[in-house]
Amino acid sequence: MSINHRFHRIRAYSLIKRLAWMSLFFLAYSIGSSSAYAESCWVGGGNLSLGTANIQGSMTASTDITVTCNSHWSQPVTYKMCMVVDSIDPAAKDPRTMINYDTNPASLLNYNLYYDVARTRKIPNSDAKNTAQCQSVRVGAKTGDPSTLIKMYGQVLAGQNVPAGSYKTNNVSIKLYYAYRYGLDAPSDLEALASQSSPTNNMVVNSNYENSCLILSASDIDFGSVELLNNNLYRSGTIQLACPTGTNMKVSLDNGINPLGSQRRMKNSLGSYIQYNLYQNPSHSNAWQANTLYSITNQTIPVYAMVPSQRINSIGKYSDTITVTLTY
């Protein structure tokens, strides 16, 4: 009887030990699983259309980037999120570029991405993530997988002379660096930028560069002050156009507001006139005939002016206004 009694005690002890070990394993597994719920975030979002662009750029456009993070924990979780965007194809950083394959060779259109509508904070690539703008997001306890929207803004840059057509990116990748804390205190920006990053989400940025032209400027021509017109006076000005590359352009200059037949004239407040002529070349041999269309290949057009020697009937300020017409 004593042998059986000791045997049962040993088996009971072994069973209790095994159950205790299994209980500890289950507890450890449960704790590890609960903390893992709040360790992942991911991004999603649509494409960004920058609309119609021309030499003056485009309007500022925006899109919503969706950020989703786990929240199955029994207390709030506060995230610090820092968004970056990698331009992979075409590979350009500042400015970024879209491409048009319909031209030969392919043409590039510059744009940039911003955190704010005022375009004061550019979104960097991940290799410059330390300049990223970060924000805090608090997720309530046991709310599942809630989503947060982050605005992204974009604009085609002004001053580009490219062929008209459709431009787009092939591969732009959004990435989120983030860190989190349980409770109401947010991690620092440095913690987020040094921590893990989300899986990337690809998007397309596109714009249509319109086939339109602008007369950007037409500089005034000032002959200065003189007492007598015993000698010819020579001055020049410039007309600055903005048209897509490859546009067929024609320009005409009218006869002004004080002509006498085909002769352009300046006029003062007393009703006196001074004759002058406009030319296309510096030797003053090829005149700008009034209201005649001339084919132009250069978008910076020089205008050469001459006041021939003549009698001045009265003193004063003489002026005239020429209208420039661009046809394309």
URLINDA-V672572 format. One record per backbone hydrogen bond with DSSP energy under -1.0 kcal/mol. NH is the residue of the N-H (numbers start at 1). CO is the residue of the C=O. E is the energy in kcal/mol with one decimal. If there is no record, write none. Layout:
nh = [NH	NH]
co = [CO	CO]
e = [E	E]
//
This chain:
nh = [5	6	7	8	9	10	11	12	13	14	15	16	17	18	19	20	21	22	23	24	25	26	27	28	29	30	31	32	33	34	35	36	39	42	44	48	50	53	54	57	58	61	63	65	66	67	68	69	70	71	77	78	79	80	81	82	84	85	86	88	89	92	96	98	99	100	107	109	111	112	114	115	119	123	128	129	131	132	135	137	139	142	144	148	150	152	153	154	155	157	159	165	167	168	169	170	171	172	173	174	175	177	178	179	181	183	192	193	194	198	201	203	206	207	208	209	210	212	214	216	217	219	233	235	237	239	240	241	242	247	250	251	252	254	260	263	266	267	268	271	274	276	277	279	280	284	288	289	291	292	294	296	301	303	304	305	306	307	310	319	325	327]
co = [1	2	3	4	5	6	7	8	9	10	11	12	13	14	15	16	17	18	19	20	21	22	23	24	25	26	27	28	29	30	31	32	36	68	66	204	206	208	57	54	156	154	152	150	44	148	42	146	40	144	139	181	137	179	135	177	175	124	173	171	171	90	111	109	168	107	100	98	96	155	153	121	116	113	125	126	128	129	81	79	77	73	71	67	65	63	114	61	112	110	55	209	207	99	205	89	89	203	86	201	84	82	196	80	78	76	188	189	190	176	174	172	48	167	51	165	53	210	242	240	240	238	307	305	303	301	217	299	214	244	327	294	325	323	263	260	274	319	272	268	266	264	306	304	286	281	278	287	253	289	251	249	239	237	279	235	277	233	229	267	252	250]
e = [-2.2	-2.2	-2.1	-2.4	-1.8	-2.0	-2.1	-2.4	-2.3	-2.1	-2.3	-2.5	-2.2	-2.0	-2.5	-2.4	-2.2	-2.4	-2.2	-2.3	-2.2	-2.2	-2.3	-2.4	-2.3	-2.3	-2.4	-2.3	-2.2	-2.0	-1.9	-1.2	-1.4	-2.3	-2.4	-2.5	-3.2	-2.6	-1.8	-2.6	-1.4	-2.4	-2.1	-3.0	-3.1	-3.3	-2.7	-1.6	-1.9	-2.3	-2.6	-2.9	-3.6	-2.6	-3.1	-2.6	-2.6	-2.3	-3.0	-2.2	-1.8	-1.1	-2.3	-2.6	-2.6	-2.5	-2.0	-2.2	-2.5	-1.7	-3.2	-2.7	-1.5	-2.3	-1.8	-1.5	-2.0	-2.2	-2.4	-2.4	-3.3	-2.0	-1.9	-2.9	-2.7	-2.4	-2.6	-2.5	-1.7	-1.7	-3.9	-2.1	-3.0	-1.8	-1.9	-2.6	-2.4	-1.1	-2.9	-3.0	-2.5	-2.8	-2.0	-1.6	-1.9	-3.3	-2.0	-2.7	-1.6	-2.9	-1.8	-2.5	-1.9	-2.4	-2.3	-2.7	-2.5	-1.7	-2.1	-1.7	-1.5	-2.7	-2.3	-2.0	-2.7	-2.9	-2.8	-3.4	-2.2	-1.8	-2.6	-2.4	-2.2	-1.8	-2.2	-1.8	-3.1	-2.3	-2.0	-1.5	-2.1	-2.0	-2.6	-3.3	-3.7	-1.8	-2.3	-1.2	-2.4	-1.3	-2.3	-2.5	-3.2	-2.6	-2.5	-3.1	-2.3	-2.3	-1.5	-1.8	-2.6	-3.4]
//
